[in-house]
């Protein structure tokens, strides 16, 4: 993602990493609505930061 500030890039990386963790949790232990809800909120926050920074 060229041109992104370091903090935005870190937030995007954290969001993708948390998606991997939530997916692994779901596969291993079963779905958790709160985990997915939290990830969606984090994803929307990240998207909002990306839109406002560009």
The first five atom37 places (N, CA, C, CB, O) and aatype in JSON, in Angstrom:
{
  "aatype": [20, 20, 20, 20, 20, 20, 20, 20, 20, 20, 20, 20, 20, 20, 20, 20, 20, 20, 20, 20, 20, 20, 20, 20, 20, 20, 20, 20, 20, 20, 20, 20, 20, 20, 20, 20, 20, 20, 20, 20, 20, 20, 20, 20, 20, 20, 20, 20, 20, 20, 20, 20, 20, 20],
  "atom_mask": [
    [1, 1, 1, 1, 1],
    [1, 1, 1, 1, 1],
    [1, 1, 1, 1, 1],
    [1, 1, 1, 1, 1],
    [1, 1, 1, 1, 1],
    [1, 1, 1, 1, 1],
    [1, 1, 1, 1, 1],
    [1, 1, 1, 1, 1],
    [1, 1, 1, 1, 1],
    [1, 1, 1, 1, 1],
    [1, 1, 1, 1, 1],
    [1, 1, 1, 1, 1],
    [1, 1, 1, 1, 1],
    [1, 1, 1, 1, 1],
    [1, 1, 1, 1, 1],
    [1, 1, 1, 1, 1],
    [1, 1, 1, 1, 1],
    [1, 1, 1, 1, 1],
    [1, 1, 1, 1, 1],
    [1, 1, 1, 1, 1],
    [1, 1, 1, 1, 1],
    [1, 1, 1, 1, 1],
    [1, 1, 1, 1, 1],
    [1, 1, 1, 1, 1],
    [1, 1, 1, 1, 1],
    [1, 1, 1, 1, 1],
    [1, 1, 1, 1, 1],
    [1, 1, 1, 1, 1],
    [1, 1, 1, 1, 1],
    [1, 1, 1, 1, 1],
    [1, 1, 1, 1, 1],
    [1, 1, 1, 1, 1],
    [1, 1, 1, 1, 1],
    [1, 1, 1, 1, 1],
    [1, 1, 1, 1, 1],
    [1, 1, 1, 1, 1],
    [1, 1, 1, 1, 1],
    [1, 1, 1, 1, 1],
    [1, 1, 1, 1, 1],
    [1, 1, 1, 1, 1],
    [1, 1, 1, 1, 1],
    [1, 1, 1, 1, 1],
    [1, 1, 1, 1, 1],
    [1, 1, 1, 1, 1],
    [1, 1, 1, 1, 1],
    [1, 1, 1, 1, 1],
    [1, 1, 1, 1, 1],
    [1, 1, 1, 1, 1],
    [1, 1, 1, 1, 1],
    [1, 1, 1, 1, 1],
    [1, 1, 1, 1, 1],
    [1, 1, 1, 1, 1],
    [1, 1, 1, 1, 1],
    [1, 1, 1, 1, 1]
  ],
  "atom_positions": [
    [[0.82, -1.17, 0.0], [0.0, 0.0, 0.0], [0.88, 1.24, 0.0], [-0.94, -0.01, 1.2], [1.12, 1.84, 1.05]],
    [[1.35, 1.63, -1.15], [2.25, 2.77, -1.21], [1.53, 4.07, -0.84], [2.87, 2.89, -2.59], [0.34, 4.24, -1.11]],
    [[2.28, 4.98, -0.23], [1.74, 6.28, 0.1], [0.97, 6.34, 1.41], [0.88, 6.73, -0.98], [0.48, 7.41, 1.78]],
    [[0.85, 5.23, 2.1], [0.12, 5.23, 3.37], [1.07, 5.58, 4.5], [-0.54, 3.87, 3.62], [2.2, 5.08, 4.53]],
    [[0.63, 6.43, 5.43], [1.45, 6.7, 6.61], [1.65, 5.44, 7.43], [0.81, 7.8, 7.48], [0.86, 4.5, 7.33]],
    [[2.7, 5.41, 8.24], [3.04, 4.21, 9.02], [1.92, 3.77, 9.94], [4.26, 4.46, 9.82], [1.67, 2.57, 10.06]],
    [[1.24, 4.71, 10.61], [0.19, 4.33, 11.55], [-1.0, 3.7, 10.83], [-0.26, 5.54, 12.36], [-1.62, 2.77, 11.34]],
    [[-1.33, 4.21, 9.65], [-2.43, 3.65, 8.88], [-2.07, 2.25, 8.38], [-2.79, 4.56, 7.69], [-2.9, 1.35, 8.39]],
    [[-0.83, 2.1, 7.95], [-0.37, 0.79, 7.48], [-0.39, -0.22, 8.63], [1.05, 0.89, 6.88], [-0.76, -1.38, 8.44]],
    [[0.0, 0.23, 9.82], [-0.01, -0.66, 10.99], [-1.44, -1.05, 11.34], [0.66, 0.02, 12.19], [-1.71, -2.2, 11.68]],
    [[-2.36, -0.1, 11.27], [-3.76, -0.4, 11.57], [-4.34, -1.39, 10.57], [-4.6, 0.89, 11.59], [-5.06, -2.31, 10.95]],
    [[-4.03, -1.21, 9.3], [-4.5, -2.14, 8.27], [-3.91, -3.53, 8.5], [-4.12, -1.63, 6.85], [-4.61, -4.53, 8.36]],
    [[-2.63, -3.58, 8.86], [-1.99, -4.87, 9.15], [-2.62, -5.55, 10.35], [-0.51, -4.67, 9.38], [-2.82, -6.76, 10.34]],
    [[-2.92, -4.77, 11.39], [-3.57, -5.32, 12.57], [-4.96, -5.86, 12.24], [-3.67, -4.26, 13.67], [-5.36, -6.9, 12.75]],
    [[-5.68, -5.15, 11.39], [-7.03, -5.58, 11.0], [-6.97, -6.91, 10.24], [-7.71, -4.51, 10.14], [-7.77, -7.81, 10.51]],
    [[-6.04, -7.01, 9.31], [-5.89, -8.27, 8.56], [-5.44, -9.4, 9.49], [-4.87, -8.09, 7.39], [-5.95, -10.52, 9.41]],
    [[-4.49, -9.1, 10.37], [-4.03, -10.11, 11.32], [-5.15, -10.58, 12.25], [-2.89, -9.56, 12.15], [-5.25, -11.77, 12.55]],
    [[-5.98, -9.64, 12.69], [-7.08, -10.03, 13.57], [-8.12, -10.86, 12.82], [-7.74, -8.79, 14.18], [-8.77, -11.72, 13.42]],
    [[-8.28, -10.61, 11.52], [-9.19, -11.46, 10.73], [-8.68, -12.9, 10.71], [-9.31, -10.92, 9.28], [-9.47, -13.83, 10.83]],
    [[-7.39, -13.07, 10.56], [-6.8, -14.42, 10.58], [-7.05, -15.09, 11.93], [-5.28, -14.35, 10.28], [-7.41, -16.27, 11.98]],
    [[-6.85, -14.35, 13.01], [-7.04, -14.91, 14.36], [-8.51, -15.28, 14.59], [-6.57, -13.9, 15.43], [-8.8, -16.36, 15.1]],
    [[-9.42, -14.39, 14.22], [-10.85, -14.66, 14.41], [-11.28, -15.86, 13.57], [-11.7, -13.42, 14.04], [-12.07, -16.69, 14.04]],
    [[-10.78, -15.96, 12.35], [-11.11, -17.1, 11.5], [-10.57, -18.39, 12.1], [-10.56, -16.9, 10.08], [-11.27, -19.41, 12.12]],
    [[-9.33, -18.37, 12.58], [-8.74, -19.56, 13.21], [-9.53, -19.96, 14.45], [-7.26, -19.31, 13.59], [-9.77, -21.15, 14.68]],
    [[-9.94, -18.98, 15.25], [-10.75, -19.26, 16.44], [-12.07, -19.92, 16.05], [-11.02, -17.97, 17.22], [-12.5, -20.88, 16.68]],
    [[-12.7, -19.38, 15.0], [-13.98, -19.92, 14.55], [-13.83, -21.35, 14.06], [-14.57, -19.04, 13.44], [-14.68, -22.2, 14.36]],
    [[-12.77, -21.63, 13.31], [-12.55, -22.99, 12.8], [-12.26, -23.95, 13.95], [-11.38, -23.01, 11.79], [-12.74, -25.08, 13.94]],
    [[-11.48, -23.5, 14.93], [-11.06, -24.38, 16.02], [-12.14, -24.57, 17.08], [-9.82, -23.82, 16.67], [-12.44, -25.71, 17.46]],
    [[-12.72, -23.48, 17.57], [-13.61, -23.57, 18.72], [-15.06, -23.24, 18.42], [-13.12, -22.65, 19.79], [-15.92, -23.37, 19.3]],
    [[-15.36, -22.84, 17.22], [-16.73, -22.5, 16.88], [-16.9, -20.99, 16.81], [-17.71, -23.1, 17.88], [-16.08, -20.23, 17.32]],
    [[-17.97, -20.58, 16.2], [-18.21, -19.17, 15.95], [-18.53, -18.4, 17.22], [-19.32, -19.0, 14.96], [-19.2, -18.92, 18.12]],
    [[-18.06, -17.18, 17.28], [-18.38, -16.28, 18.37], [-18.88, -14.98, 17.76], [-17.15, -16.03, 19.31], [-18.13, -14.27, 17.09]],
    [[-20.14, -14.68, 17.98], [-20.73, -13.48, 17.41], [-20.02, -12.21, 17.84], [-22.18, -13.4, 17.79], [-19.86, -11.28, 17.05]],
    [[-19.6, -12.15, 19.11], [-18.9, -10.95, 19.61], [-17.57, -10.75, 18.92], [-18.69, -11.05, 21.11], [-17.2, -9.61, 18.64]],
    [[-16.85, -11.82, 18.65], [-15.57, -11.68, 17.94], [-15.78, -11.12, 16.55], [-14.83, -13.02, 17.87], [-15.05, -10.23, 16.11]],
    [[-16.77, -11.65, 15.85], [-17.03, -11.17, 14.49], [-17.55, -9.73, 14.5], [-18.03, -12.08, 13.79], [-17.17, -8.93, 13.65]],
    [[-18.4, -9.41, 15.47], [-18.89, -8.05, 15.59], [-17.73, -7.08, 15.83], [-19.92, -7.95, 16.72], [-17.66, -6.01, 15.22]],
    [[-16.83, -7.45, 16.73], [-15.67, -6.61, 17.03], [-14.79, -6.46, 15.8], [-14.85, -7.21, 18.2], [-14.3, -5.37, 15.53]],
    [[-14.6, -7.54, 15.04], [-13.78, -7.44, 13.84], [-14.43, -6.53, 12.8], [-13.53, -8.83, 13.25], [-13.74, -5.75, 12.13]],
    [[-15.74, -6.61, 12.65], [-16.43, -5.74, 11.68], [-16.27, -4.28, 12.08], [-17.94, -6.11, 11.6], [-16.03, -3.43, 11.23]],
    [[-16.4, -3.98, 13.38], [-16.21, -2.61, 13.86], [-14.78, -2.15, 13.57], [-16.53, -2.5, 15.38], [-14.56, -1.04, 13.1]],
    [[-13.8, -3.0, 13.86], [-12.4, -2.68, 13.58], [-12.18, -2.46, 12.09], [-11.48, -3.79, 14.1], [-11.47, -1.53, 11.7]],
    [[-12.78, -3.3, 11.26], [-12.66, -3.14, 9.82], [-13.26, -1.83, 9.33], [-13.32, -4.3, 9.11], [-12.69, -1.16, 8.47]],
    [[-14.41, -1.46, 9.88], [-15.04, -0.2, 9.49], [-14.21, 1.0, 9.95], [-16.44, -0.1, 10.07], [-14.09, 1.98, 9.22]],
    [[-13.63, 0.9, 11.14], [-12.74, 1.98, 11.61], [-11.52, 2.12, 10.7], [-12.29, 1.71, 13.05], [-11.13, 3.23, 10.34]],
    [[-10.94, 1.0, 10.33], [-9.79, 1.02, 9.43], [-10.17, 1.62, 8.09], [-9.23, -0.38, 9.25], [-9.43, 2.44, 7.54]],
    [[-11.3, 1.21, 7.56], [-11.76, 1.77, 6.29], [-11.99, 3.27, 6.4], [-13.05, 1.07, 5.83], [-11.65, 4.02, 5.49]],
    [[-12.57, 3.71, 7.51], [-12.77, 5.13, 7.72], [-11.47, 5.89, 7.77], [-13.54, 5.37, 8.99], [-11.38, 6.99, 7.21]],
    [[-10.47, 5.34, 8.43], [-9.15, 6.0, 8.49], [-8.54, 6.06, 7.1], [-8.2, 5.24, 9.47], [-7.97, 7.08, 6.71]],
    [[-8.64, 4.97, 6.34], [-8.09, 4.96, 4.99], [-8.75, 6.02, 4.09], [-8.26, 3.57, 4.37], [-8.08, 6.69, 3.31]],
    [[-10.07, 6.15, 4.22], [-10.79, 7.11, 3.38], [-10.45, 8.54, 3.78], [-12.31, 6.88, 3.49], [-10.26, 9.4, 2.91]],
    [[-10.37, 8.81, 5.07], [-10.12, 10.19, 5.5], [-8.67, 10.61, 5.32], [-10.51, 10.35, 6.94], [-8.4, 11.8, 5.18]],
    [[-7.74, 9.67, 5.31], [-6.33, 10.01, 5.14], [-5.97, 10.26, 3.68], [-5.46, 8.9, 5.7], [-4.99, 10.94, 3.4]],
    [[-6.75, 9.71, 2.76], [-6.44, 9.86, 1.32], [-7.16, 10.98, 0.71], [-6.76, 8.62, 0.57], [-7.01, 11.23, -0.48]]
  ]
}
